[in-house]
Amino acid sequence: MDPVTSNPIDEGLANFDPAATMANLDWVQILAWVTKAVIWGGSLMLSALILAMVLSFWLYWRRTLYRDRMPFVTIAIDIPPMEIKSAKAIENIIAQLYAIKSKFRFHHKWLRGQYTLQTSLDIVGQDGYVQFLVCVPDKYQNLLEKAVYAQYPDAHLRVVPDYTREFKPEDFVSENPATGRYDLWGTEFVMTRPSFFPLRTYPLFVDASGKEFSDPLAAVLEMVSHLKRGERFWYQVTIVPTRKDWQAEGIKAIQAIIKRKNIDQKPSILGAIMGPFTNMINEVLRVSMEGLLGSPSEQALKNQKKKDPDVVSMDAEQKLHMVPPEFDLVVKAMREKLSRLGFSTFIRALYIAPVDVYDKRRVSGDFLGIMRQFTNPQLNSLASNIYIEADFPEIFFPKLRAKWRKKRLLRRAQKRYAGAGVDDTSPLGPFQKASTRNIFSIEEVATMWHFPLMELADKSGLLRRVLSKKVHPKQPLPEGEEERVDPALPAPTQILVDPNITFFARTNFRGLNRKFGIKREDRRRHMYVIGKTGMGKTTMLENMVYQDILRGEGVAVIDPHGDLVDNIVNMIPPSRINDTIYFNPADKEFPVAFNILGEENLQHRYLVVSSLVGI
């Protein structure tokens, strides 16, 4: 039999005395170690927080400079009555606007402050008339026009002044009655649940037969058509192509629903307090990582698909048995939204009117009720943001805070605020990150902003539409403008034109404003001007005569009325004053001798006499 060997570990455990061990510990030394660890850890955390704040303010400043030097254009869109289609056409336009999403290098983000700019889809009502507009960065104007013309070939697009710049904050917040002549109500709408839960979209506004479509914007147009003179209503849907973080969150939410977990958890009090600081740190880290390694959200989505391909890529028939029956429709709707492109969206409404006709209760009550029709039962809905809404009841300093809210809301409307702190006047601007909530799919955006159906447009009669059809020139026009510079000529006349063409008009088809005219040989044989009073006949002749004078050609104008000649005399340049003969038979003080029979050519003399006999 083998001898039993002793185990040192067993002997140590047998001889271990907890009371004696605790008595022999140097608690003072341990407390000193813990204190040093807390101090060092707190110092590191405080240093990291200060560094994040400095970087966040730097990024905020650079983005502000970038936003201020980026011009935006406001484009009014008029649609022919016979071309008004369903919201599907608008969905195709919005899908092309996703190309605005840009990827910037590290130094472009941190030194130049570049970020993806927003597009605003607007509906403006004033004095009962309705105008559809789009506010887009100037460099993307061509992209928008091509997208609209692809769906509406006969649409009329024109650049107009920004309607929001008509008002200043002093018009609403000033104590001076001379300037504070207007009052304002407005709000912004947010989703009541996470973004991966869809709203009610335009396919769900069709009746059971599938034939009758109830346009969700019909109520908006009806409300705007009843505005009084001086009242204005602004409806803005501001969109920014978003990252794919929300899709990864939606996939996790589907997994949680399958496991019967609650996904509508509200943040704790500590989370709400620390939210601005965590947003600031996350934004700094996100911008840094995207600039160096690319978008982490796309990689996270790919990893999520690798981990659980059943939830992400399985066919609907294969995964139905995984979803609890009561959540079947919810998961299907979520998957449908997650499969589409997403836009960070802000829906904004403002009502502005003179003080004497201002009626907030009528407009605000109607519009808040209109927005409830987008509620999708068991999924998502829209609610007014009480932190933004003007005239929301306040407890402390209600008048002062109401003025500040109106000023802030007007600023957000003018800047087309879309989640970036640089477009807001809030002191928490640097602490705001690019929002990953309020993500709308292209189908949801098209539901919120689209042209009404033809029947509704004809019924309202107040929608700005194309009244005459414009077509492309069927044959090449005589343009002939040469962008050549002659240094011998003064600066205003350095651009030379073809001397064989007399210009008198510009094309306006799809914004291609090109100068064209008539050739010299055609002008000699086929020139005849006819039209009603006020159509521009005299102005066209003035332009043609003025071009002949500048070219040094001989010009003869016979005007039985006198107004055309008076305008031409005022346009004669000093270089041709000595070449001018002004003959006015009614001028008795300075008569001009004119012998109509004094022609040396006998053939012309017989022709003149024959004409006189005919008269």
Stockholm file with secondary structure:
# STOCKHOLM 1.0

chainA/1-615         MDPVTSNPIDEGLANFDPAATMANLDWVQILAWVTKAVIWGGSLMLSALILAMVLSFWLYWRRTLYRDRMPFVTIAIDIPPMEIKSAKAIENIIAQLYAIKSKFRFHHKWLRGQYTLQTSLDIVGQDGYVQFLVCVPDKYQNLLEKAVYAQYPDAHLRVVPDYTREFKPEDFVSENPATGRYDLWGTEFVMTRPSFFPLRTYPLFVDASGKEFSDPLAAVLEMVSHLKRGERFWYQVTIVPTRKDWQAEGIKAIQAIIKRKNIDQKPSILGAIMGPFTNMINEVLRVSMEGLLGSPSEQALKNQKKKDPDVVSMDAEQKLHMVPPEFDLVVKAMREKLSRLGFSTFIRALYIAPVDVYDKRRVSGDFLGIMRQFTNPQLNSLASNIYIEADFPEIFFPKLRAKWRKKRLLRRAQKRYAGAGVDDTSPLGPFQKASTRNIFSIEEVATMWHFPLMELADKSGLLRRVLSKKVHPKQPLPEGEEERVDPALPAPTQILVDPNITFFARTNFRGLNRKFGIKREDRRRHMYVIGKTGMGKTTMLENMVYQDILRGEGVAVIDPHGDLVDNIVNMIPPSRINDTIYFNPADKEFPVAFNILGEENLQHRYLVVSSLVGI
#=GR chainA/1-615 SS CCCCCCCHHHHHHHHCCHHHHHHHSCHHHHHHHHHHHHHHHHHHHHHHHHHHHHHHHHHHHHHHHHHHTSCEEEEEEEBCGGGCCCHHHHHHHHHHHGGGCCCCCHHHHHTSCCCCCCEEEEEEEETTEEEEEEEEEGGGHHHHHHHHHHHCTTCEEEEECCGGGGCCTHHHHCSCTTTCCEEEEEEEEEESSCTTSCCCCGGGGBCTTSCCBCCTTHHHHHHHHTCCTTCEEEEEEEEEECCSHHHHHHHHHHHHHHTTCCCCCCCCHHHHHHHHHHHHHHHHHHHHHHHHHCCHHHHHHHHHHHHCHHHHHSCHHHHGGGSCGGGHHHHHHHHHHHTSCEEEEEEEEEEEEETTTCCHHHHHHHHHHHGGGGCBTTTBCEEECTTTCTTCCCSSSHHHHHHHHHHHHHHHHHHTCCSCGGGCCCTTGGGCCCCCSSEEEHHHHHHHSCCCCHHHHHHHCCBCBCCSCCCCCSSCCCCCEEEEECTTSCGGGCEEECTTEEEEEECCGGGCCCEEEEEHHHHHHSCCCCCCTTSSHHHHHHHHHHHHHHTTCCCCCCCSSSHHHHHHHHHCCGGGSTTCCCCCTTCSSSCCCCCTTCCSSHHHHHHHHHHHHHC
#=GC SS_cons         CCCCCCCHHHHHHHHCCHHHHHHHSCHHHHHHHHHHHHHHHHHHHHHHHHHHHHHHHHHHHHHHHHHHTSCEEEEEEEBCGGGCCCHHHHHHHHHHHGGGCCCCCHHHHHTSCCCCCCEEEEEEEETTEEEEEEEEEGGGHHHHHHHHHHHCTTCEEEEECCGGGGCCTHHHHCSCTTTCCEEEEEEEEEESSCTTSCCCCGGGGBCTTSCCBCCTTHHHHHHHHTCCTTCEEEEEEEEEECCSHHHHHHHHHHHHHHTTCCCCCCCCHHHHHHHHHHHHHHHHHHHHHHHHHCCHHHHHHHHHHHHCHHHHHSCHHHHGGGSCGGGHHHHHHHHHHHTSCEEEEEEEEEEEEETTTCCHHHHHHHHHHHGGGGCBTTTBCEEECTTTCTTCCCSSSHHHHHHHHHHHHHHHHHHTCCSCGGGCCCTTGGGCCCCCSSEEEHHHHHHHSCCCCHHHHHHHCCBCBCCSCCCCCSSCCCCCEEEEECTTSCGGGCEEECTTEEEEEECCGGGCCCEEEEEHHHHHHSCCCCCCTTSSHHHHHHHHHHHHHHTTCCCCCCCSSSHHHHHHHHHCCGGGSTTCCCCCTTCSSSCCCCCTTCCSSHHHHHHHHHHHHHC
//
